């Protein structure tokens, strides 16, 4: 793939690895859309990266459908997904709430699957596309207080292979 002609969606693009990836892609000439849940942070990140900002919660199926359609519409399609959205809640297992565990799983695992699925549908229609799933090595070697995050990294690696 030639980066100067790539059209890329980066989930979790408002900070960290996602934002750094978006900046590098734009610098190489790619057209890039980033998504995130926090509108203010997303807008600042998009301006800093030179990317298109699209507000979306990847754990919500309706948001993902709208995200993919917006990227297709605004960029004239896309050929690469950098599936990067994720976060952690860290606490001892005995203190972990179901709500905290579920919120991590819904973003890191379900969200990755939803964006990959809807992107794959687009890629199949256009007969080309690439999906890059970003995950932590925490799924291979968990750590103290990492129950939810470590599980999500392990599950995403198993669930999101394409």
SEDO-385647 format. One record per residue: residue number from 1; residue in one letter; x, y, z of N, C-alpha, C in turn. Coordinates in nm, 2 decimals, always signed. Each point is the difference from the previous one (the first is absolute). Example, Ala and Ser with C-alpha at 12.3 -4.5 7.8 and 13.67 -1.06 7.14 Angstrom:
[1, a, [+1.32, -0.57, +0.78], [-0.09, +0.12, +0.00], [+0.09, +0.12, +0.00]]
[2, s, [-0.04, +0.11, -0.07], [+0.09, +0.11, +0.00], [-0.08, +0.11, +0.08]]
***
This chain:
[1, x, [+0.08, -0.12, +0.00], [-0.08, +0.12, +0.00], [+0.09, +0.12, +0.00]]
[2, x, [-0.04, +0.10, -0.08], [+0.07, +0.13, +0.00], [-0.07, +0.09, +0.09]]
[3, x, [+0.07, +0.05, +0.10], [-0.06, +0.08, +0.10], [-0.05, +0.13, -0.06]]
[4, x, [+0.06, +0.06, -0.10], [-0.04, +0.12, -0.05], [-0.14, +0.00, -0.07]]
[5, x, [-0.04, -0.12, -0.03], [-0.14, -0.01, -0.06], [-0.09, -0.08, +0.09]]
[6, x, [+0.04, -0.03, +0.12], [-0.09, -0.08, +0.10], [-0.10, +0.09, +0.06]]
[7, x, [-0.12, -0.06, +0.03], [-0.11, +0.06, +0.07], [-0.02, -0.09, +0.12]]
[8, x, [+0.02, +0.06, +0.12], [+0.01, -0.08, +0.12], [-0.09, +0.05, +0.11]]
[9, x, [-0.07, -0.10, +0.07], [-0.07, +0.03, +0.12], [+0.08, -0.05, +0.12]]
[10, x, [+0.02, +0.09, +0.10], [+0.07, -0.04, +0.12], [-0.10, +0.02, +0.12]]
[11, x, [-0.04, -0.11, +0.06], [-0.08, +0.01, +0.12], [+0.09, +0.03, +0.12]]
[12, x, [-0.06, +0.07, +0.10], [+0.07, +0.04, +0.11], [+0.11, +0.10, -0.04]]
[13, x, [-0.03, +0.08, -0.09], [+0.10, +0.10, -0.06], [+0.02, +0.13, +0.07]]
[14, x, [-0.07, +0.01, +0.11], [+0.01, +0.13, +0.07], [+0.12, +0.01, +0.10]]
[15, x, [+0.07, -0.11, +0.02], [+0.11, +0.00, +0.09], [+0.09, -0.12, -0.02]]
[16, x, [+0.12, +0.00, +0.06], [+0.09, -0.11, +0.01], [+0.04, -0.06, -0.14]]
[17, x, [+0.00, -0.13, -0.01], [+0.04, -0.07, -0.12], [-0.08, +0.04, -0.12]]
[18, x, [-0.13, +0.02, +0.02], [-0.09, +0.03, -0.11], [+0.03, +0.14, -0.06]]
[19, x, [+0.02, +0.10, +0.09], [+0.04, +0.13, -0.05], [+0.14, +0.00, -0.07]]
[20, x, [+0.09, -0.06, +0.06], [+0.14, -0.01, -0.06], [-0.01, -0.07, -0.13]]
[21, x, [-0.08, -0.10, -0.01], [-0.01, -0.07, -0.13], [-0.07, +0.09, -0.11]]
[22, x, [-0.10, +0.07, +0.04], [-0.07, +0.09, -0.09], [+0.10, +0.11, -0.05]]
[23, x, [+0.08, +0.06, +0.09], [+0.09, +0.10, -0.04], [+0.11, -0.05, -0.10]]
[24, x, [+0.05, -0.12, +0.03], [+0.10, -0.06, -0.09], [-0.07, -0.03, -0.14]]
[25, x, [-0.12, -0.05, +0.00], [-0.07, -0.03, -0.13], [-0.02, +0.13, -0.08]]
[26, x, [-0.05, +0.10, +0.07], [-0.02, +0.13, -0.07], [+0.13, +0.06, -0.05]]
[27, x, [+0.11, -0.01, +0.07], [+0.13, +0.05, -0.04], [+0.05, -0.08, -0.12]]
[28, x, [-0.05, -0.12, -0.02], [+0.04, -0.08, -0.11], [-0.09, +0.02, -0.12]]
[29, x, [-0.10, +0.08, +0.02], [-0.09, +0.03, -0.12], [-0.13, -0.06, +0.00]]
[30, x, [-0.03, -0.09, +0.10], [-0.13, -0.06, +0.01], [-0.11, +0.09, +0.04]]
[31, x, [-0.12, -0.03, -0.04], [-0.12, +0.07, +0.05], [-0.05, -0.09, +0.12]]
[32, x, [-0.02, +0.07, +0.11], [-0.03, -0.07, +0.12], [-0.12, +0.05, +0.08]]
[33, x, [-0.08, -0.09, +0.04], [-0.11, +0.03, +0.09], [+0.03, -0.06, +0.14]]
[34, x, [-0.03, +0.07, +0.10], [+0.02, -0.05, +0.14], [-0.13, +0.00, +0.07]]
[35, x, [-0.02, -0.09, +0.09], [-0.13, +0.00, +0.08], [+0.04, -0.01, +0.15]]
[36, x, [-0.10, +0.05, +0.08], [+0.02, +0.00, +0.14], [-0.13, +0.04, +0.07]]
[37, x, [-0.01, -0.02, +0.13], [-0.13, +0.03, +0.07], [+0.00, +0.14, +0.05]]
[38, x, [+0.11, +0.06, +0.03], [+0.01, +0.13, +0.06], [+0.01, +0.11, -0.11]]
[39, x, [-0.10, +0.07, -0.02], [-0.01, +0.09, -0.11], [+0.11, +0.11, +0.00]]
[40, x, [+0.02, +0.06, +0.12], [+0.10, +0.10, +0.02], [+0.14, -0.05, -0.03]]
[41, x, [+0.04, -0.11, +0.06], [+0.13, -0.06, -0.02], [+0.02, -0.05, -0.15]]
[42, x, [-0.11, -0.05, -0.06], [+0.00, -0.05, -0.13], [+0.03, +0.12, -0.10]]
[43, x, [-0.07, +0.11, +0.02], [+0.02, +0.12, -0.08], [+0.14, +0.05, +0.00]]
[44, x, [+0.06, +0.01, +0.12], [+0.14, +0.04, +0.02], [+0.09, -0.09, -0.07]]
[45, x, [-0.02, -0.13, +0.02], [+0.09, -0.10, -0.06], [-0.01, +0.00, -0.16]]
[46, x, [-0.12, +0.02, -0.05], [-0.01, +0.00, -0.15], [+0.07, +0.13, -0.05]]
[47, x, [-0.01, +0.11, +0.07], [+0.06, +0.12, -0.05], [+0.16, -0.02, +0.01]]
[48, x, [+0.05, -0.06, +0.10], [+0.14, -0.02, +0.02], [+0.05, -0.10, -0.11]]
[49, x, [-0.08, -0.10, -0.04], [+0.04, -0.10, -0.09], [-0.02, +0.04, -0.14]]
[50, x, [-0.10, +0.09, -0.03], [-0.04, +0.02, -0.13], [-0.10, -0.10, -0.06]]
[51, x, [-0.07, -0.06, +0.10], [-0.10, -0.11, -0.04], [-0.14, +0.05, +0.02]]
[52, x, [-0.09, -0.08, -0.06], [-0.14, +0.02, +0.02], [-0.05, -0.06, +0.13]]
[53, x, [-0.07, +0.08, +0.08], [-0.05, -0.05, +0.13], [-0.15, -0.05, -0.02]]
[54, x, [-0.02, -0.12, +0.06], [-0.14, -0.06, -0.01], [-0.02, -0.05, +0.14]]
[55, x, [-0.10, +0.06, +0.07], [-0.03, -0.05, +0.14], [-0.08, -0.13, -0.01]]
[56, x, [+0.05, -0.10, +0.07], [-0.06, -0.13, +0.01], [+0.04, -0.08, +0.12]]
[57, x, [-0.09, -0.08, +0.05], [+0.03, -0.10, +0.11], [+0.00, -0.13, -0.07]]
[58, x, [+0.12, -0.06, -0.01], [+0.01, -0.13, -0.08], [-0.08, -0.11, +0.07]]
[59, x, [-0.04, +0.01, +0.12], [-0.07, -0.11, +0.07], [-0.15, +0.01, -0.04]]
[60, x, [-0.04, +0.10, -0.07], [-0.14, +0.01, -0.04], [-0.02, -0.02, -0.15]]
[61, x, [-0.08, -0.11, -0.03], [-0.01, -0.04, -0.14], [-0.05, +0.11, -0.09]]
[62, x, [-0.09, +0.08, +0.04], [-0.06, +0.11, -0.08], [+0.11, +0.11, -0.03]]
[63, x, [+0.09, +0.03, +0.10], [+0.11, +0.09, -0.02], [+0.10, -0.05, -0.10]]
[64, x, [+0.02, -0.13, +0.01], [+0.10, -0.06, -0.10], [-0.05, +0.01, -0.14]]
[65, x, [-0.13, -0.04, -0.02], [-0.06, +0.01, -0.13], [+0.01, +0.14, -0.06]]
[66, x, [-0.03, +0.10, +0.09], [+0.01, +0.14, -0.05], [+0.14, +0.04, -0.02]]
[67, x, [+0.09, -0.05, +0.08], [+0.15, +0.03, -0.02], [+0.04, -0.04, -0.13]]
[68, x, [-0.02, -0.13, -0.03], [+0.04, -0.06, -0.13], [-0.06, +0.08, -0.12]]
[69, x, [-0.13, +0.03, +0.01], [-0.06, +0.07, -0.11], [+0.06, +0.14, -0.02]]
[70, x, [+0.03, +0.07, +0.12], [+0.05, +0.13, -0.01], [+0.14, +0.00, -0.06]]
[71, x, [+0.08, -0.10, +0.04], [+0.14, -0.01, -0.06], [-0.01, -0.02, -0.15]]
[72, x, [-0.09, -0.09, -0.04], [-0.02, -0.03, -0.15], [-0.04, +0.13, -0.07]]
[73, x, [-0.10, +0.07, +0.06], [-0.05, +0.12, -0.06], [+0.11, +0.11, -0.01]]
[74, x, [+0.06, +0.03, +0.12], [+0.10, +0.11, +0.01], [+0.13, -0.02, -0.07]]
[75, x, [+0.05, -0.13, +0.00], [+0.13, -0.02, -0.06], [-0.01, -0.06, -0.14]]
[76, x, [-0.13, -0.03, -0.04], [-0.02, -0.07, -0.13], [+0.04, -0.14, +0.01]]
[77, x, [-0.03, -0.06, +0.11], [+0.04, -0.14, +0.03], [+0.12, -0.01, +0.09]]
[78, x, [+0.04, -0.12, +0.03], [+0.13, -0.02, +0.08], [+0.04, -0.14, -0.03]]
[79, x, [+0.13, -0.02, +0.02], [+0.06, -0.13, -0.03], [+0.08, -0.06, +0.12]]
[80, x, [+0.00, +0.07, +0.11], [+0.08, -0.05, +0.12], [-0.07, +0.04, +0.13]]
[81, x, [-0.02, -0.09, +0.09], [-0.05, +0.02, +0.13], [+0.12, -0.03, +0.10]]
[82, x, [+0.03, +0.10, +0.08], [+0.09, -0.02, +0.12], [-0.10, -0.01, +0.12]]
[83, x, [-0.02, -0.12, +0.04], [-0.10, -0.03, +0.11], [+0.07, +0.02, +0.13]]
[84, x, [+0.00, +0.12, +0.06], [+0.09, +0.03, +0.11], [-0.08, +0.04, +0.13]]
[85, x, [-0.13, +0.03, -0.01], [-0.07, +0.05, +0.12], [+0.01, -0.10, +0.11]]
[86, x, [+0.02, +0.05, +0.12], [+0.01, -0.08, +0.12], [+0.04, +0.08, +0.12]]
[87, x, [-0.03, -0.06, +0.12], [+0.04, +0.06, +0.12], [+0.00, -0.10, +0.11]]
[88, x, [+0.04, +0.03, +0.12], [+0.00, -0.09, +0.11], [-0.06, +0.05, +0.12]]
[89, x, [-0.05, -0.08, +0.08], [-0.04, +0.03, +0.14], [+0.08, -0.10, +0.09]]
[90, x, [+0.07, +0.05, +0.09], [+0.10, -0.08, +0.08], [-0.04, +0.00, +0.14]]
[91, x, [-0.03, -0.12, +0.06], [-0.03, -0.01, +0.14], [+0.02, -0.15, +0.04]]
[92, x, [+0.02, -0.02, +0.12], [+0.01, -0.14, +0.05], [-0.13, -0.08, -0.05]]
[93, x, [+0.01, -0.12, -0.03], [-0.11, -0.09, -0.04], [-0.12, +0.01, +0.10]]
[94, x, [+0.04, +0.00, +0.13], [-0.11, +0.00, +0.10], [-0.08, +0.13, +0.00]]
[95, x, [+0.06, +0.11, -0.06], [-0.07, +0.13, +0.00], [-0.06, +0.03, -0.14]]
[96, x, [+0.02, -0.08, -0.10], [-0.04, +0.02, -0.13], [-0.15, -0.01, -0.01]]
[97, x, [-0.07, +0.10, -0.05], [-0.14, -0.01, -0.02], [-0.04, -0.05, -0.14]]
[98, x, [-0.11, -0.06, -0.01], [-0.05, -0.05, -0.13], [-0.01, +0.12, -0.10]]
[99, x, [-0.04, +0.11, +0.04], [-0.01, +0.12, -0.09], [+0.14, +0.04, -0.05]]
[100, x, [+0.10, +0.00, +0.09], [+0.13, +0.04, -0.05], [+0.06, -0.11, -0.10]]
[101, x, [-0.02, -0.13, +0.04], [+0.04, -0.10, -0.09], [-0.06, +0.00, -0.13]]
[102, x, [-0.14, +0.02, +0.00], [-0.07, +0.00, -0.12], [+0.04, +0.12, -0.09]]
[103, x, [+0.02, +0.12, +0.06], [+0.04, +0.12, -0.08], [+0.13, -0.03, -0.08]]
[104, x, [+0.09, -0.06, +0.07], [+0.13, -0.03, -0.07], [-0.02, -0.10, -0.11]]
[105, x, [-0.07, -0.11, +0.03], [-0.03, -0.10, -0.10], [-0.08, +0.06, -0.12]]
[106, x, [-0.10, +0.08, +0.02], [-0.08, +0.05, -0.10], [+0.08, +0.09, -0.10]]
[107, x, [+0.09, +0.08, +0.05], [+0.09, +0.08, -0.09], [+0.11, -0.08, -0.06]]
[108, x, [+0.08, -0.07, +0.08], [+0.12, -0.06, -0.05], [-0.03, -0.13, -0.08]]
[109, x, [-0.10, -0.07, +0.02], [-0.03, -0.13, -0.07], [-0.12, +0.02, -0.09]]
[110, x, [-0.12, +0.03, +0.05], [-0.11, +0.02, -0.08], [+0.02, +0.11, -0.10]]
[111, x, [+0.05, +0.11, +0.04], [+0.03, +0.11, -0.09], [+0.09, -0.03, -0.11]]
[112, x, [+0.11, -0.07, +0.03], [+0.09, -0.04, -0.10], [-0.07, -0.09, -0.11]]
[113, x, [-0.08, -0.09, +0.05], [-0.08, -0.09, -0.09], [-0.09, +0.08, -0.09]]
[114, x, [-0.08, +0.09, +0.06], [-0.10, +0.08, -0.07], [+0.07, +0.08, -0.11]]
[115, x, [+0.11, +0.07, +0.03], [+0.06, +0.08, -0.10], [+0.07, -0.08, -0.11]]
[116, x, [+0.06, -0.11, +0.04], [+0.06, -0.10, -0.10], [-0.11, -0.06, -0.09]]
[117, x, [-0.11, -0.04, +0.06], [-0.11, -0.06, -0.08], [-0.05, +0.10, -0.10]]
[118, x, [-0.04, +0.12, +0.04], [-0.05, +0.10, -0.09], [+0.10, +0.05, -0.10]]
[119, x, [+0.13, +0.01, +0.04], [+0.10, +0.03, -0.10], [+0.02, -0.11, -0.10]]
[120, x, [+0.00, -0.12, +0.05], [+0.02, -0.12, -0.09], [-0.11, -0.01, -0.10]]
[121, x, [-0.12, +0.04, +0.04], [-0.11, +0.00, -0.10], [+0.03, +0.10, -0.11]]
[122, x, [+0.05, +0.12, +0.03], [+0.03, +0.10, -0.09], [+0.12, -0.05, -0.09]]
[123, x, [+0.10, -0.07, +0.06], [+0.12, -0.04, -0.07], [-0.04, -0.12, -0.10]]
[124, x, [-0.09, -0.08, +0.04], [-0.05, -0.11, -0.09], [-0.07, +0.06, -0.12]]
[125, x, [-0.08, +0.10, +0.02], [-0.07, +0.06, -0.11], [+0.10, +0.07, -0.10]]
[126, x, [+0.10, +0.06, +0.05], [+0.10, +0.06, -0.09], [+0.11, -0.09, -0.04]]
[127, x, [+0.00, -0.12, +0.05], [+0.10, -0.11, -0.03], [+0.14, +0.03, +0.04]]
[128, x, [+0.02, +0.08, +0.11], [+0.13, +0.03, +0.06], [-0.02, +0.07, +0.13]]
[129, x, [+0.10, -0.02, +0.08], [+0.00, +0.07, +0.13], [+0.09, -0.08, +0.10]]
[130, x, [+0.04, +0.07, +0.10], [+0.09, -0.05, +0.11], [-0.05, +0.04, +0.13]]
[131, x, [+0.01, -0.10, +0.10], [-0.04, +0.03, +0.13], [+0.12, -0.03, +0.09]]
[132, x, [+0.04, +0.10, +0.08], [+0.11, -0.02, +0.10], [-0.06, +0.02, +0.14]]
[133, x, [+0.00, -0.11, +0.07], [-0.05, +0.00, +0.14], [+0.12, +0.03, +0.10]]
[134, x, [-0.02, +0.11, +0.08], [+0.10, +0.03, +0.09], [-0.04, -0.05, +0.14]]
[135, x, [+0.09, -0.07, +0.06], [-0.03, -0.06, +0.14], [+0.13, +0.00, +0.08]]
[136, x, [-0.01, -0.01, +0.13], [+0.11, +0.00, +0.09], [+0.04, -0.15, +0.03]]
[137, x, [+0.13, -0.01, +0.03], [+0.05, -0.13, +0.04], [-0.06, -0.04, +0.14]]
[138, x, [-0.08, +0.08, +0.06], [-0.06, -0.03, +0.13], [-0.08, -0.13, -0.01]]
[139, x, [-0.05, -0.03, -0.12], [-0.08, -0.12, -0.01], [+0.08, -0.13, +0.01]]
[140, x, [+0.13, +0.02, -0.02], [+0.09, -0.12, +0.01], [+0.06, -0.01, +0.14]]
[141, x, [+0.01, +0.11, +0.07], [+0.06, -0.01, +0.14], [-0.06, +0.11, +0.09]]
[142, x, [-0.11, -0.04, +0.05], [-0.08, +0.09, +0.09], [+0.08, +0.05, +0.12]]
[143, x, [-0.05, +0.11, +0.05], [+0.07, +0.06, +0.12], [-0.10, +0.03, +0.11]]
[144, x, [+0.05, +0.04, +0.11], [-0.08, +0.03, +0.12], [-0.10, +0.11, -0.04]]
[145, x, [-0.13, -0.02, +0.04], [-0.10, +0.10, -0.02], [-0.05, +0.01, -0.14]]
[146, x, [+0.05, -0.09, -0.09], [-0.03, +0.01, -0.14], [-0.11, -0.09, -0.05]]
[147, x, [-0.08, -0.05, +0.09], [-0.10, -0.10, -0.04], [-0.08, +0.03, -0.13]]
[148, x, [-0.06, +0.12, +0.00], [-0.09, +0.04, -0.11], [+0.08, +0.02, -0.13]]
[149, x, [+0.11, +0.08, +0.02], [+0.08, +0.04, -0.12], [+0.07, -0.12, -0.06]]
[150, x, [+0.06, -0.08, +0.09], [+0.08, -0.12, -0.05], [-0.09, -0.09, -0.08]]
[151, x, [-0.12, -0.03, +0.06], [-0.10, -0.09, -0.07], [-0.04, +0.06, -0.13]]
[152, x, [-0.02, +0.13, -0.01], [-0.05, +0.06, -0.12], [+0.11, -0.01, -0.11]]
[153, x, [+0.13, +0.01, +0.04], [+0.11, -0.01, -0.10], [+0.01, -0.14, -0.05]]
[154, x, [-0.02, -0.10, +0.09], [+0.00, -0.14, -0.05], [-0.11, -0.03, -0.09]]
[155, x, [-0.12, +0.04, +0.04], [-0.12, -0.03, -0.08], [+0.00, +0.07, -0.13]]
[156, x, [+0.05, +0.13, +0.00], [+0.01, +0.07, -0.13], [+0.09, -0.07, -0.10]]
[157, x, [+0.11, -0.05, +0.05], [+0.10, -0.07, -0.09], [-0.07, -0.12, -0.06]]
[158, x, [-0.08, -0.07, +0.08], [-0.07, -0.12, -0.05], [-0.12, +0.03, -0.08]]
[159, x, [-0.07, +0.10, +0.03], [-0.13, +0.04, -0.06], [+0.02, +0.07, -0.13]]
[160, x, [+0.10, +0.09, -0.01], [+0.01, +0.09, -0.11], [+0.09, -0.04, -0.11]]
[161, x, [+0.04, -0.12, +0.00], [+0.08, -0.04, -0.12], [-0.08, -0.01, -0.12]]
[162, x, [+0.05, +0.05, -0.11], [-0.08, +0.01, -0.12], [+0.05, -0.08, -0.11]]
***
